[in-house]
Amino acid sequence: MKRILGLAFSLVILTTLIAFVQAPDTVGYKCMIQLTNYEGEGAYVVVSVVDKEDKYVETLYVQGDDEEWYRDLTAWWKNLYGVKRPTLDGIVGETVTGGQRKMTVLQIPSDKIDTGFKLRFESAVEDHEYYKDDVEFDLTTENLATKKEGKGYIRYVRMIKQ
């Protein structure tokens, strides 16, 4: 009986501790991705947090819901998605074509802001070029408040804190 009560007490303590464990804090940023006036299919874009050594930490958003084309986002596929296959539910949206824009909300981990991490926007279009760092910048409060120009299919990215 003492053993059962001890086990029950331990279970209550464990359940209570788990209830108080919080998910990492994130900061919501409304993100507008404006594409250039290119010709071709819809652009696949992946937004990731990368560290100082250029290693992928987390995927924040994927524009393009057909997994067949994810490998066209070469660096992301090779170093994160194609290897680990993390769950992308809830962070995937459909592609948009040249000249269009896409609005989404990025949930950026607050412990990654102003601590040496970068935000990377990779882009690819079927049968066209791939841009590993179409837009890439240090993940700082200051940078999140400014418009960032792209080098490839992305004309610019603009972020607004929610």
Secondary structure by P-SEA (a helix, b strand, c coil): caaaaaaaaaaaaaaaaaaaccccbbbbbbbbbbbccccccbbbbbbbbbccccccccccccccccccccccaaaaaacccccccccccccbbbbbcccbbbbbbbbccccccccbbbbbbbbccccbbbbccccccccccccccbbbbbcccccccccccc
